[in-house]
């Protein structure tokens, strides 16, 4: 409790000194400011979907390569071969999901901005 009584006045003083800096950082909107347009939303959705697609495809390629290595190392062991086949099928299914989501996101982005029908 004694430490709090010693520190509290310093904290109050620092916060009062910092208040004008915080208030000066607040900017009032000017007539040149504009809101977010549909084109900006479309570009943001496209960038996000492209990033997700690239990362997803990278993960899928890594999974398929791992499945190939696992299958090559498996030899005659049926359990290792089945595990490698499972990795391969999971990679193929993940690729279909990633590409399907990418197509869906791009289509929705184009429909929202009405550039799909022009």
matplotlib code that plots the C-alpha trace (Angstrom):
import matplotlib.pyplot as plt

x = [0.0, 2.9, 4.4, 1.1, 0.8, 4.3, 3.8, 0.2, 1.1, 3.9, 1.4, -1.1, 1.5, 2.8, -0.8, -1.6, 1.6, 0.8, -2.8, -2.0, 0.1, -2.7, -5.2, -3.1, -2.8, -6.5, -7.3, -10.6, -11.9, -11.5, -13.6, -10.9, -11.3, -13.5, -14.9, -14.0, -15.2, -16.4, -13.3, -11.1, -13.1, -12.8, -9.0, -8.7, -10.7, -8.7, -5.4, -6.5, -7.8, -4.7, -2.6, -4.7, -4.6, -0.8, -0.2, -2.7, -1.2, 2.2, 1.0, -0.7, 2.5, 4.5, 2.0, 2.1, 5.9, 5.9, 3.4, 5.7, 8.7, 6.8, 5.6, 9.1, 10.5, 7.7, 8.9, 6.8, 5.3, 1.5, 0.8, 3.4, 2.0, -1.5, -0.4, 1.4, -1.8, -3.8, -1.4, -1.7, -5.5, -5.6, -3.4, -5.6, -8.7, -7.1, -6.1, -9.7, -10.9, -8.4, -9.0, -12.8, -12.6, -10.4, -12.9, -15.8, -14.1, -13.2, -16.7, -18.3, -15.9, -16.7, -20.5, -20.4, -18.6, -20.8, -17.7, -18.8, -21.7, -20.0]
y = [0.0, 2.4, 1.7, 2.5, 5.8, 6.7, 5.7, 7.1, 10.8, 10.1, 8.1, 10.9, 13.5, 11.4, 10.8, 14.5, 15.4, 12.8, 13.8, 16.8, 14.6, 12.1, 14.8, 16.3, 12.9, 12.8, 14.1, 15.5, 14.4, 16.8, 17.1, 15.3, 12.2, 9.5, 6.3, 2.8, 2.1, -1.2, -1.3, -1.1, -3.9, -6.0, -5.4, -6.3, -9.5, -10.5, -9.9, -12.0, -14.8, -14.9, -15.1, -17.9, -19.8, -19.5, -20.6, -23.4, -24.7, -24.5, -26.7, -29.1, -29.5, -30.1, -32.8, -34.5, -34.5, -36.0, -38.6, -39.5, -39.8, -41.9, -44.2, -44.6, -45.4, -47.7, -50.6, -53.7, -52.5, -52.3, -50.0, -47.5, -47.6, -47.0, -44.1, -42.6, -43.1, -41.4, -38.4, -38.3, -38.3, -35.7, -33.5, -33.9, -33.1, -30.1, -28.9, -29.1, -27.3, -24.5, -24.0, -24.1, -21.5, -19.3, -19.5, -18.8, -15.8, -14.3, -14.8, -13.2, -10.3, -9.7, -10.0, -7.5, -4.9, -5.8, -6.3, -9.9, -9.0, -6.3]
z = [0.0, 0.7, -2.7, -4.3, -2.5, -3.7, -7.3, -7.8, -7.9, -10.4, -12.6, -12.4, -13.4, -16.3, -17.6, -17.3, -19.2, -21.9, -22.4, -24.7, -26.9, -27.2, -27.9, -30.6, -32.3, -32.9, -36.4, -37.4, -40.8, -43.7, -46.8, -48.8, -46.6, -48.1, -46.9, -48.1, -51.7, -53.0, -55.2, -52.2, -50.5, -53.7, -53.8, -50.1, -50.5, -53.6, -51.8, -48.8, -51.0, -53.0, -49.9, -48.5, -51.8, -52.0, -48.5, -48.8, -52.1, -50.5, -47.6, -50.0, -52.1, -49.0, -47.8, -51.2, -51.3, -47.7, -48.9, -51.8, -49.5, -47.0, -49.8, -51.2, -47.7, -46.9, -48.9, -48.4, -45.1, -45.7, -42.7, -43.8, -47.4, -46.2, -44.1, -47.1, -49.2, -46.5, -46.6, -50.4, -50.3, -47.6, -49.6, -52.7, -50.7, -49.1, -52.6, -53.8, -50.7, -51.0, -54.7, -54.2, -51.4, -53.6, -56.5, -54.1, -52.6, -56.0, -57.3, -54.3, -54.5, -58.1, -57.5, -54.6, -56.7, -59.8, -62.0, -62.5, -64.8, -66.9]

ax = plt.figure().add_subplot(projection="3d")
ax.plot(x, y, z, "-o")
ax.set_aspect("equal")
plt.show()
